[in-house]
Structures are given as structure tokens and as C-alpha cells.
Amino acid sequence: MSEAVKIYTIPTCSDCHFAKRYLKERNVPYTEYNCEENPAYAEEVRELTGKSIVPTIVINDQVFVGFADNLDEIRKLIP
């Protein structure tokens, strides 16, 4: 994977924790953007998706809103 994965999160989001664990277990580098700590990150999520939902995951310019609902597609990019 040429660039690190971006993941927009909040600390209380269980889907965010599952997504980060999935990436860690596969040794995939990622950058976490905590939307609760920095409102600018929440604005980035709205610009990317038109929604305010976390986790929002960006992999090679593909944007995924949520983790569990997109796991099949994410597995194609990160087996």
C-alpha cells in the first residue's frame, strides 16, 4: 500500500476500535484523526462524505463510511 490509511474517529465509537484493531492486526500503517479533539477533522469528514459519521476510512482515495458495513470492500484492499 503506497500511502497510509486515514481513519476519522471518536473515542467512544466501538466500530472505530474494531477498524483500528483490524488495521493493526494486519500491520497496516494508518493515521488517526480524532474528530472529538479537533473539530476541523469532523469538518473534513463532512466534506468527504456529506455526513457526520465515524469511522470514516480513506484507503487509496476510496472513502468508506463505517467499518462493519464496508468490511467486505475493505478486505479487498486490505486482506
PyMOL Python script that loads the backbone (N, CA, C, O; Angstrom):
from pymol import cmd

cmd.read_pdbstr("""\
ATOM      1  N   MET A   1       0.859  -1.172   0.000  1.00  0.00           N
ATOM      2  CA  MET A   1       0.000   0.000   0.000  1.00  0.00           C
ATOM      3  C   MET A   1       0.900   1.228   0.000  1.00  0.00           C
ATOM      4  O   MET A   1       1.773   1.363   0.857  1.00  0.00           O
ATOM      5  N   SER A   2       0.691   2.106  -0.941  1.00  0.00           N
ATOM      6  CA  SER A   2       1.610   3.213  -1.140  1.00  0.00           C
ATOM      7  C   SER A   2       1.470   4.328  -0.113  1.00  0.00           C
ATOM      8  O   SER A   2       2.451   5.009   0.185  1.00  0.00           O
ATOM      9  N   GLU A   3       0.285   4.530   0.429  1.00  0.00           N
ATOM     10  CA  GLU A   3       0.110   5.587   1.416  1.00  0.00           C
ATOM     11  C   GLU A   3      -0.638   5.034   2.614  1.00  0.00           C
ATOM     12  O   GLU A   3      -1.378   4.056   2.515  1.00  0.00           O
ATOM     13  N   ALA A   4      -0.427   5.681   3.742  1.00  0.00           N
ATOM     14  CA  ALA A   4      -1.087   5.231   4.955  1.00  0.00           C
ATOM     15  C   ALA A   4      -2.592   5.463   4.840  1.00  0.00           C
ATOM     16  O   ALA A   4      -3.056   6.373   4.154  1.00  0.00           O
ATOM     17  N   VAL A   5      -3.308   4.634   5.513  1.00  0.00           N
ATOM     18  CA  VAL A   5      -4.754   4.744   5.595  1.00  0.00           C
ATOM     19  C   VAL A   5      -5.083   5.879   6.562  1.00  0.00           C
ATOM     20  O   VAL A   5      -4.381   6.088   7.551  1.00  0.00           O
ATOM     21  N   LYS A   6      -6.152   6.602   6.266  1.00  0.00           N
ATOM     22  CA  LYS A   6      -6.651   7.633   7.172  1.00  0.00           C
ATOM     23  C   LYS A   6      -7.917   7.104   7.816  1.00  0.00           C
ATOM     24  O   LYS A   6      -8.762   6.512   7.144  1.00  0.00           O
ATOM     25  N   ILE A   7      -8.051   7.316   9.117  1.00  0.00           N
ATOM     26  CA  ILE A   7      -9.264   6.899   9.805  1.00  0.00           C
ATOM     27  C   ILE A   7      -9.707   8.014  10.747  1.00  0.00           C
ATOM     28  O   ILE A   7      -8.962   8.434  11.632  1.00  0.00           O
ATOM     29  N   TYR A   8     -10.917   8.477  10.540  1.00  0.00           N
ATOM     30  CA  TYR A   8     -11.510   9.529  11.361  1.00  0.00           C
ATOM     31  C   TYR A   8     -12.351   8.849  12.431  1.00  0.00           C
ATOM     32  O   TYR A   8     -13.194   8.006  12.124  1.00  0.00           O
ATOM     33  N   THR A   9     -12.120   9.219  13.697  1.00  0.00           N
ATOM     34  CA  THR A   9     -12.718   8.502  14.816  1.00  0.00           C
ATOM     35  C   THR A   9     -13.211   9.457  15.905  1.00  0.00           C
ATOM     36  O   THR A   9     -12.974  10.665  15.867  1.00  0.00           O
ATOM     37  N   ILE A  10     -13.909   8.861  16.878  1.00  0.00           N
ATOM     38  CA  ILE A  10     -14.123   9.473  18.185  1.00  0.00           C
ATOM     39  C   ILE A  10     -13.843   8.377  19.215  1.00  0.00           C
ATOM     40  O   ILE A  10     -14.000   7.197  18.903  1.00  0.00           O
ATOM     41  N   PRO A  11     -13.436   8.734  20.421  1.00  0.00           N
ATOM     42  CA  PRO A  11     -13.015   7.727  21.407  1.00  0.00           C
ATOM     43  C   PRO A  11     -14.102   6.733  21.827  1.00  0.00           C
ATOM     44  O   PRO A  11     -13.777   5.604  22.194  1.00  0.00           O
ATOM     45  N   THR A  12     -15.357   7.111  21.785  1.00  0.00           N
ATOM     46  CA  THR A  12     -16.425   6.233  22.277  1.00  0.00           C
ATOM     47  C   THR A  12     -17.032   5.339  21.199  1.00  0.00           C
ATOM     48  O   THR A  12     -18.015   4.646  21.462  1.00  0.00           O
ATOM     49  N   CYS A  13     -16.481   5.340  20.021  1.00  0.00           N
ATOM     50  CA  CYS A  13     -17.046   4.604  18.883  1.00  0.00           C
ATOM     51  C   CYS A  13     -16.475   3.183  18.833  1.00  0.00           C
ATOM     52  O   CYS A  13     -15.282   2.994  18.596  1.00  0.00           O
ATOM     53  N   SER A  14     -17.343   2.184  19.058  1.00  0.00           N
ATOM     54  CA  SER A  14     -16.862   0.795  19.039  1.00  0.00           C
ATOM     55  C   SER A  14     -16.440   0.363  17.632  1.00  0.00           C
ATOM     56  O   SER A  14     -15.476  -0.388  17.484  1.00  0.00           O
ATOM     57  N   ASP A  15     -17.143   0.825  16.609  1.00  0.00           N
ATOM     58  CA  ASP A  15     -16.767   0.493  15.228  1.00  0.00           C
ATOM     59  C   ASP A  15     -15.379   1.053  14.900  1.00  0.00           C
ATOM     60  O   ASP A  15     -14.615   0.441  14.154  1.00  0.00           O
ATOM     61  N   CYS A  16     -15.065   2.218  15.464  1.00  0.00           N
ATOM     62  CA  CYS A  16     -13.728   2.812  15.283  1.00  0.00           C
ATOM     63  C   CYS A  16     -12.664   1.908  15.893  1.00  0.00           C
ATOM     64  O   CYS A  16     -11.613   1.686  15.291  1.00  0.00           O
ATOM     65  N   HIS A  17     -12.937   1.385  17.089  1.00  0.00           N
ATOM     66  CA  HIS A  17     -11.984   0.490  17.761  1.00  0.00           C
ATOM     67  C   HIS A  17     -11.785  -0.793  16.956  1.00  0.00           C
ATOM     68  O   HIS A  17     -10.660  -1.279  16.830  1.00  0.00           O
ATOM     69  N   PHE A  18     -12.868  -1.342  16.411  1.00  0.00           N
ATOM     70  CA  PHE A  18     -12.751  -2.547  15.593  1.00  0.00           C
ATOM     71  C   PHE A  18     -11.916  -2.270  14.343  1.00  0.00           C
ATOM     72  O   PHE A  18     -11.083  -3.090  13.957  1.00  0.00           O
ATOM     73  N   ALA A  19     -12.135  -1.123  13.715  1.00  0.00           N
ATOM     74  CA  ALA A  19     -11.398  -0.773  12.498  1.00  0.00           C
ATOM     75  C   ALA A  19      -9.907  -0.635  12.792  1.00  0.00           C
ATOM     76  O   ALA A  19      -9.075  -1.153  12.047  1.00  0.00           O
ATOM     77  N   LYS A  20      -9.575   0.053  13.861  1.00  0.00           N
ATOM     78  CA  LYS A  20      -8.158   0.230  14.217  1.00  0.00           C
ATOM     79  C   LYS A  20      -7.514  -1.110  14.544  1.00  0.00           C
ATOM     80  O   LYS A  20      -6.371  -1.359  14.161  1.00  0.00           O
ATOM     81  N   ARG A  21      -8.238  -1.975  15.248  1.00  0.00           N
ATOM     82  CA  ARG A  21      -7.685  -3.300  15.564  1.00  0.00           C
ATOM     83  C   ARG A  21      -7.454  -4.105  14.284  1.00  0.00           C
ATOM     84  O   ARG A  21      -6.425  -4.767  14.148  1.00  0.00           O
ATOM     85  N   TYR A  22      -8.395  -4.051  13.356  1.00  0.00           N
ATOM     86  CA  TYR A  22      -8.252  -4.746  12.072  1.00  0.00           C
ATOM     87  C   TYR A  22      -6.968  -4.295  11.370  1.00  0.00           C
ATOM     88  O   TYR A  22      -6.201  -5.123  10.880  1.00  0.00           O
ATOM     89  N   LEU A  23      -6.740  -2.991  11.325  1.00  0.00           N
ATOM     90  CA  LEU A  23      -5.550  -2.458  10.657  1.00  0.00           C
ATOM     91  C   LEU A  23      -4.276  -2.862  11.388  1.00  0.00           C
ATOM     92  O   LEU A  23      -3.294  -3.251  10.756  1.00  0.00           O
ATOM     93  N   LYS A  24      -4.285  -2.771  12.713  1.00  0.00           N
ATOM     94  CA  LYS A  24      -3.101  -3.140  13.499  1.00  0.00           C
ATOM     95  C   LYS A  24      -2.750  -4.610  13.318  1.00  0.00           C
ATOM     96  O   LYS A  24      -1.578  -4.959  13.176  1.00  0.00           O
ATOM     97  N   GLU A  25      -3.767  -5.478  13.323  1.00  0.00           N
ATOM     98  CA  GLU A  25      -3.518  -6.915  13.173  1.00  0.00           C
ATOM     99  C   GLU A  25      -2.896  -7.247  11.825  1.00  0.00           C
ATOM    100  O   GLU A  25      -2.241  -8.278  11.678  1.00  0.00           O
ATOM    101  N   ARG A  26      -3.099  -6.377  10.839  1.00  0.00           N
ATOM    102  CA  ARG A  26      -2.557  -6.602   9.502  1.00  0.00           C
ATOM    103  C   ARG A  26      -1.322  -5.747   9.235  1.00  0.00           C
ATOM    104  O   ARG A  26      -0.835  -5.676   8.107  1.00  0.00           O
ATOM    105  N   ASN A  27      -0.821  -5.096  10.292  1.00  0.00           N
ATOM    106  CA  ASN A  27       0.368  -4.249  10.192  1.00  0.00           C
ATOM    107  C   ASN A  27       0.233  -3.182   9.118  1.00  0.00           C
ATOM    108  O   ASN A  27       1.193  -2.873   8.411  1.00  0.00           O
ATOM    109  N   VAL A  28      -0.968  -2.623   9.001  1.00  0.00           N
ATOM    110  CA  VAL A  28      -1.232  -1.568   8.032  1.00  0.00           C
ATOM    111  C   VAL A  28      -1.043  -0.224   8.727  1.00  0.00           C
ATOM    112  O   VAL A  28      -1.731   0.063   9.707  1.00  0.00           O
ATOM    113  N   PRO A  29      -0.125   0.602   8.237  1.00  0.00           N
ATOM    114  CA  PRO A  29       0.043   1.920   8.851  1.00  0.00           C
ATOM    115  C   PRO A  29      -1.182   2.787   8.587  1.00  0.00           C
ATOM    116  O   PRO A  29      -1.750   2.766   7.495  1.00  0.00           O
ATOM    117  N   TYR A  30      -1.574   3.540   9.591  1.00  0.00           N
ATOM    118  CA  TYR A  30      -2.708   4.445   9.420  1.00  0.00           C
ATOM    119  C   TYR A  30      -2.494   5.685  10.266  1.00  0.00           C
ATOM    120  O   TYR A  30      -1.740   5.685  11.239  1.00  0.00           O
ATOM    121  N   THR A  31      -3.177   6.731   9.869  1.00  0.00           N
ATOM    122  CA  THR A  31      -3.178   7.955  10.647  1.00  0.00           C
ATOM    123  C   THR A  31      -4.580   8.145  11.175  1.00  0.00           C
ATOM    124  O   THR A  31      -5.554   8.119  10.423  1.00  0.00           O
ATOM    125  N   GLU A  32      -4.672   8.340  12.497  1.00  0.00           N
ATOM    126  CA  GLU A  32      -5.965   8.529  13.135  1.00  0.00           C
ATOM    127  C   GLU A  32      -6.236  10.012  13.326  1.00  0.00           C
ATOM    128  O   GLU A  32      -5.368  10.771  13.755  1.00  0.00           O
ATOM    129  N   TYR A  33      -7.452  10.404  12.999  1.00  0.00           N
ATOM    130  CA  TYR A  33      -7.898  11.790  13.171  1.00  0.00           C
ATOM    131  C   TYR A  33      -9.073  11.772  14.137  1.00  0.00           C
ATOM    132  O   TYR A  33     -10.170  11.336  13.788  1.00  0.00           O
ATOM    133  N   ASN A  34      -8.835  12.249  15.353  1.00  0.00           N
ATOM    134  CA  ASN A  34      -9.858  12.247  16.401  1.00  0.00           C
ATOM    135  C   ASN A  34     -10.752  13.468  16.237  1.00  0.00           C
ATOM    136  O   ASN A  34     -10.346  14.592  16.530  1.00  0.00           O
ATOM    137  N   CYS A  35     -11.965  13.234  15.770  1.00  0.00           N
ATOM    138  CA  CYS A  35     -12.909  14.315  15.483  1.00  0.00           C
ATOM    139  C   CYS A  35     -13.413  15.005  16.746  1.00  0.00           C
ATOM    140  O   CYS A  35     -13.880  16.143  16.696  1.00  0.00           O
ATOM    141  N   GLU A  36     -13.319  14.321  17.860  1.00  0.00           N
ATOM    142  CA  GLU A  36     -13.757  14.916  19.122  1.00  0.00           C
ATOM    143  C   GLU A  36     -12.726  15.929  19.619  1.00  0.00           C
ATOM    144  O   GLU A  36     -13.086  16.972  20.166  1.00  0.00           O
ATOM    145  N   GLU A  37     -11.458  15.620  19.429  1.00  0.00           N
ATOM    146  CA  GLU A  37     -10.390  16.519  19.875  1.00  0.00           C
ATOM    147  C   GLU A  37     -10.199  17.702  18.943  1.00  0.00           C
ATOM    148  O   GLU A  37      -9.817  18.787  19.384  1.00  0.00           O
ATOM    149  N   ASN A  38     -10.461  17.502  17.658  1.00  0.00           N
ATOM    150  CA  ASN A  38     -10.229  18.564  16.688  1.00  0.00           C
ATOM    151  C   ASN A  38     -11.428  18.679  15.748  1.00  0.00           C
ATOM    152  O   ASN A  38     -11.607  17.842  14.863  1.00  0.00           O
ATOM    153  N   PRO A  39     -12.251  19.717  15.938  1.00  0.00           N
ATOM    154  CA  PRO A  39     -13.444  19.890  15.097  1.00  0.00           C
ATOM    155  C   PRO A  39     -13.129  20.024  13.601  1.00  0.00           C
ATOM    156  O   PRO A  39     -13.998  19.772  12.767  1.00  0.00           O
ATOM    157  N   ALA A  40     -11.918  20.412  13.260  1.00  0.00           N
ATOM    158  CA  ALA A  40     -11.544  20.513  11.848  1.00  0.00           C
ATOM    159  C   ALA A  40     -11.600  19.137  11.184  1.00  0.00           C
ATOM    160  O   ALA A  40     -11.920  19.032  10.000  1.00  0.00           O
ATOM    161  N   TYR A  41     -11.292  18.088  11.938  1.00  0.00           N
ATOM    162  CA  TYR A  41     -11.369  16.736  11.381  1.00  0.00           C
ATOM    163  C   TYR A  41     -12.821  16.345  11.110  1.00  0.00           C
ATOM    164  O   TYR A  41     -13.114  15.693  10.107  1.00  0.00           O
ATOM    165  N   ALA A  42     -13.722  16.741  11.995  1.00  0.00           N
ATOM    166  CA  ALA A  42     -15.139  16.472  11.772  1.00  0.00           C
ATOM    167  C   ALA A  42     -15.618  17.184  10.506  1.00  0.00           C
ATOM    168  O   ALA A  42     -16.440  16.653   9.759  1.00  0.00           O
ATOM    169  N   GLU A  43     -15.104  18.370  10.275  1.00  0.00           N
ATOM    170  CA  GLU A  43     -15.454  19.105   9.059  1.00  0.00           C
ATOM    171  C   GLU A  43     -14.908  18.383   7.818  1.00  0.00           C
ATOM    172  O   GLU A  43     -15.574  18.338   6.783  1.00  0.00           O
ATOM    173  N   GLU A  44     -13.710  17.825   7.923  1.00  0.00           N
ATOM    174  CA  GLU A  44     -13.152  17.051   6.811  1.00  0.00           C
ATOM    175  C   GLU A  44     -14.054  15.866   6.476  1.00  0.00           C
ATOM    176  O   GLU A  44     -14.270  15.557   5.304  1.00  0.00           O
ATOM    177  N   VAL A  45     -14.582  15.199   7.513  1.00  0.00           N
ATOM    178  CA  VAL A  45     -15.494  14.072   7.291  1.00  0.00           C
ATOM    179  C   VAL A  45     -16.724  14.553   6.536  1.00  0.00           C
ATOM    180  O   VAL A  45     -17.155  13.903   5.584  1.00  0.00           O
ATOM    181  N   ARG A  46     -17.296  15.681   6.943  1.00  0.00           N
ATOM    182  CA  ARG A  46     -18.473  16.215   6.253  1.00  0.00           C
ATOM    183  C   ARG A  46     -18.158  16.560   4.798  1.00  0.00           C
ATOM    184  O   ARG A  46     -18.983  16.341   3.912  1.00  0.00           O
ATOM    185  N   GLU A  47     -16.961  17.102   4.554  1.00  0.00           N
ATOM    186  CA  GLU A  47     -16.566  17.431   3.179  1.00  0.00           C
ATOM    187  C   GLU A  47     -16.376  16.174   2.335  1.00  0.00           C
ATOM    188  O   GLU A  47     -16.727  16.153   1.155  1.00  0.00           O
ATOM    189  N   LEU A  48     -15.821  15.127   2.942  1.00  0.00           N
ATOM    190  CA  LEU A  48     -15.576  13.871   2.220  1.00  0.00           C
ATOM    191  C   LEU A  48     -16.858  13.110   1.925  1.00  0.00           C
ATOM    192  O   LEU A  48     -17.002  12.507   0.861  1.00  0.00           O
ATOM    193  N   THR A  49     -17.797  13.141   2.882  1.00  0.00           N
ATOM    194  CA  THR A  49     -18.939  12.234   2.806  1.00  0.00           C
ATOM    195  C   THR A  49     -20.303  12.912   2.764  1.00  0.00           C
ATOM    196  O   THR A  49     -21.294  12.303   2.361  1.00  0.00           O
ATOM    197  N   GLY A  50     -20.348  14.165   3.179  1.00  0.00           N
ATOM    198  CA  GLY A  50     -21.643  14.823   3.306  1.00  0.00           C
ATOM    199  C   GLY A  50     -22.377  14.397   4.567  1.00  0.00           C
ATOM    200  O   GLY A  50     -23.542  14.742   4.762  1.00  0.00           O
ATOM    201  N   LYS A  51     -21.698  13.652   5.417  1.00  0.00           N
ATOM    202  CA  LYS A  51     -22.283  13.128   6.655  1.00  0.00           C
ATOM    203  C   LYS A  51     -21.338  13.370   7.812  1.00  0.00           C
ATOM    204  O   LYS A  51     -20.192  13.775   7.621  1.00  0.00           O
ATOM    205  N   SER A  52     -21.828  13.119   9.011  1.00  0.00           N
ATOM    206  CA  SER A  52     -21.005  13.229  10.228  1.00  0.00           C
ATOM    207  C   SER A  52     -20.964  11.872  10.911  1.00  0.00           C
ATOM    208  O   SER A  52     -21.446  11.713  12.033  1.00  0.00           O
ATOM    209  N   ILE A  53     -20.386  10.901  10.225  1.00  0.00           N
ATOM    210  CA  ILE A  53     -20.368   9.528  10.727  1.00  0.00           C
ATOM    211  C   ILE A  53     -18.923   9.048  10.834  1.00  0.00           C
ATOM    212  O   ILE A  53     -18.116   9.251   9.926  1.00  0.00           O
ATOM    213  N   VAL A  54     -18.613   8.404  11.968  1.00  0.00           N
ATOM    214  CA  VAL A  54     -17.315   7.769  12.157  1.00  0.00           C
ATOM    215  C   VAL A  54     -17.547   6.290  12.438  1.00  0.00           C
ATOM    216  O   VAL A  54     -18.608   5.926  12.945  1.00  0.00           O
ATOM    217  N   PRO A  55     -16.597   5.440  12.126  1.00  0.00           N
ATOM    218  CA  PRO A  55     -15.373   5.828  11.458  1.00  0.00           C
ATOM    219  C   PRO A  55     -15.614   6.143   9.988  1.00  0.00           C
ATOM    220  O   PRO A  55     -16.447   5.527   9.323  1.00  0.00           O
ATOM    221  N   THR A  56     -14.872   7.103   9.515  1.00  0.00           N
ATOM    222  CA  THR A  56     -14.747   7.330   8.084  1.00  0.00           C
ATOM    223  C   THR A  56     -13.325   6.923   7.753  1.00  0.00           C
ATOM    224  O   THR A  56     -12.375   7.409   8.366  1.00  0.00           O
ATOM    225  N   ILE A  57     -13.179   6.043   6.798  1.00  0.00           N
ATOM    226  CA  ILE A  57     -11.881   5.460   6.465  1.00  0.00           C
ATOM    227  C   ILE A  57     -11.555   5.795   5.019  1.00  0.00           C
ATOM    228  O   ILE A  57     -12.385   5.617   4.127  1.00  0.00           O
ATOM    229  N   VAL A  58     -10.338   6.282   4.794  1.00  0.00           N
ATOM    230  CA  VAL A  58      -9.887   6.603   3.444  1.00  0.00           C
ATOM    231  C   VAL A  58      -8.722   5.681   3.110  1.00  0.00           C
ATOM    232  O   VAL A  58      -7.696   5.673   3.791  1.00  0.00           O
ATOM    233  N   ILE A  59      -8.906   4.903   2.042  1.00  0.00           N
ATOM    234  CA  ILE A  59      -7.871   3.977   1.576  1.00  0.00           C
ATOM    235  C   ILE A  59      -7.667   4.234   0.091  1.00  0.00           C
ATOM    236  O   ILE A  59      -8.567   4.000  -0.717  1.00  0.00           O
ATOM    237  N   ASN A  60      -6.488   4.714  -0.263  1.00  0.00           N
ATOM    238  CA  ASN A  60      -6.183   4.974  -1.674  1.00  0.00           C
ATOM    239  C   ASN A  60      -7.297   5.756  -2.376  1.00  0.00           C
ATOM    240  O   ASN A  60      -7.755   5.360  -3.448  1.00  0.00           O
ATOM    241  N   ASP A  61      -7.716   6.827  -1.791  1.00  0.00           N
ATOM    242  CA  ASP A  61      -8.755   7.712  -2.339  1.00  0.00           C
ATOM    243  C   ASP A  61     -10.160   7.112  -2.332  1.00  0.00           C
ATOM    244  O   ASP A  61     -11.093   7.743  -2.830  1.00  0.00           O
ATOM    245  N   GLN A  62     -10.331   5.929  -1.790  1.00  0.00           N
ATOM    246  CA  GLN A  62     -11.670   5.372  -1.609  1.00  0.00           C
ATOM    247  C   GLN A  62     -12.129   5.704  -0.194  1.00  0.00           C
ATOM    248  O   GLN A  62     -11.393   5.501   0.772  1.00  0.00           O
ATOM    249  N   VAL A  63     -13.343   6.214  -0.083  1.00  0.00           N
ATOM    250  CA  VAL A  63     -13.873   6.647   1.205  1.00  0.00           C
ATOM    251  C   VAL A  63     -14.949   5.668   1.656  1.00  0.00           C
ATOM    252  O   VAL A  63     -15.875   5.353   0.909  1.00  0.00           O
ATOM    253  N   PHE A  64     -14.812   5.196   2.886  1.00  0.00           N
ATOM    254  CA  PHE A  64     -15.767   4.273   3.480  1.00  0.00           C
ATOM    255  C   PHE A  64     -16.361   4.918   4.717  1.00  0.00           C
ATOM    256  O   PHE A  64     -15.634   5.379   5.596  1.00  0.00           O
ATOM    257  N   VAL A  65     -17.685   4.950   4.784  1.00  0.00           N
ATOM    258  CA  VAL A  65     -18.389   5.487   5.945  1.00  0.00           C
ATOM    259  C   VAL A  65     -18.838   4.296   6.774  1.00  0.00           C
ATOM    260  O   VAL A  65     -19.737   3.552   6.381  1.00  0.00           O
ATOM    261  N   GLY A  66     -18.206   4.128   7.918  1.00  0.00           N
ATOM    262  CA  GLY A  66     -18.464   2.963   8.756  1.00  0.00           C
ATOM    263  C   GLY A  66     -17.472   1.859   8.442  1.00  0.00           C
ATOM    264  O   GLY A  66     -16.844   1.846   7.383  1.00  0.00           O
ATOM    265  N   PHE A  67     -17.343   0.937   9.379  1.00  0.00           N
ATOM    266  CA  PHE A  67     -16.403  -0.169   9.194  1.00  0.00           C
ATOM    267  C   PHE A  67     -17.129  -1.476   8.918  1.00  0.00           C
ATOM    268  O   PHE A  67     -16.908  -2.091   7.875  1.00  0.00           O
ATOM    269  N   ALA A  68     -17.979  -1.907   9.820  1.00  0.00           N
ATOM    270  CA  ALA A  68     -18.632  -3.215   9.689  1.00  0.00           C
ATOM    271  C   ALA A  68     -19.412  -3.323   8.385  1.00  0.00           C
ATOM    272  O   ALA A  68     -19.371  -4.360   7.723  1.00  0.00           O
ATOM    273  N   ASP A  69     -20.116  -2.272   8.015  1.00  0.00           N
ATOM    274  CA  ASP A  69     -20.917  -2.307   6.794  1.00  0.00           C
ATOM    275  C   ASP A  69     -20.068  -2.352   5.523  1.00  0.00           C
ATOM    276  O   ASP A  69     -20.558  -2.727   4.457  1.00  0.00           O
ATOM    277  N   ASN A  70     -18.811  -1.973   5.637  1.00  0.00           N
ATOM    278  CA  ASN A  70     -17.917  -1.922   4.479  1.00  0.00           C
ATOM    279  C   ASN A  70     -16.794  -2.946   4.541  1.00  0.00           C
ATOM    280  O   ASN A  70     -15.865  -2.900   3.734  1.00  0.00           O
ATOM    281  N   LEU A  71     -16.871  -3.861   5.483  1.00  0.00           N
ATOM    282  CA  LEU A  71     -15.765  -4.790   5.700  1.00  0.00           C
ATOM    283  C   LEU A  71     -15.425  -5.606   4.461  1.00  0.00           C
ATOM    284  O   LEU A  71     -14.247  -5.828   4.182  1.00  0.00           O
ATOM    285  N   ASP A  72     -16.421  -6.054   3.716  1.00  0.00           N
ATOM    286  CA  ASP A  72     -16.130  -6.840   2.505  1.00  0.00           C
ATOM    287  C   ASP A  72     -15.297  -6.041   1.507  1.00  0.00           C
ATOM    288  O   ASP A  72     -14.346  -6.569   0.930  1.00  0.00           O
ATOM    289  N   GLU A  73     -15.643  -4.791   1.304  1.00  0.00           N
ATOM    290  CA  GLU A  73     -14.888  -3.938   0.383  1.00  0.00           C
ATOM    291  C   GLU A  73     -13.500  -3.625   0.933  1.00  0.00           C
ATOM    292  O   GLU A  73     -12.520  -3.618   0.189  1.00  0.00           O
ATOM    293  N   ILE A  74     -13.418  -3.367   2.233  1.00  0.00           N
ATOM    294  CA  ILE A  74     -12.117  -3.075   2.857  1.00  0.00           C
ATOM    295  C   ILE A  74     -11.205  -4.296   2.766  1.00  0.00           C
ATOM    296  O   ILE A  74     -10.003  -4.151   2.541  1.00  0.00           O
ATOM    297  N   ARG A  75     -11.758  -5.487   2.937  1.00  0.00           N
ATOM    298  CA  ARG A  75     -10.953  -6.714   2.836  1.00  0.00           C
ATOM    299  C   ARG A  75     -10.356  -6.897   1.451  1.00  0.00           C
ATOM    300  O   ARG A  75      -9.290  -7.499   1.317  1.00  0.00           O
ATOM    301  N   LYS A  76     -11.016  -6.392   0.426  1.00  0.00           N
ATOM    302  CA  LYS A  76     -10.445  -6.466  -0.926  1.00  0.00           C
ATOM    303  C   LYS A  76      -9.192  -5.605  -1.050  1.00  0.00           C
ATOM    304  O   LYS A  76      -8.288  -5.924  -1.822  1.00  0.00           O
ATOM    305  N   LEU A  77      -9.141  -4.524  -0.294  1.00  0.00           N
ATOM    306  CA  LEU A  77      -7.984  -3.634  -0.344  1.00  0.00           C
ATOM    307  C   LEU A  77      -6.936  -3.999   0.704  1.00  0.00           C
ATOM    308  O   LEU A  77      -5.737  -3.818   0.493  1.00  0.00           O
ATOM    309  N   ILE A  78      -7.411  -4.516   1.839  1.00  0.00           N
ATOM    310  CA  ILE A  78      -6.524  -4.911   2.946  1.00  0.00           C
ATOM    311  C   ILE A  78      -6.934  -6.295   3.391  1.00  0.00           C
ATOM    312  O   ILE A  78      -7.748  -6.444   4.303  1.00  0.00           O
ATOM    313  N   PRO A  79      -6.375  -7.314   2.753  1.00  0.00           N
ATOM    314  CA  PRO A  79      -6.781  -8.693   3.098  1.00  0.00           C
ATOM    315  C   PRO A  79      -6.314  -9.127   4.489  1.00  0.00           C
ATOM    316  O   PRO A  79      -6.583 -10.253   4.907  1.00  0.00           O
TER     317      PRO A  79
END
""", "prot")
cmd.dss("prot")
cmd.show_as("cartoon", "prot")
cmd.util.cbc("prot")
cmd.orient("prot")
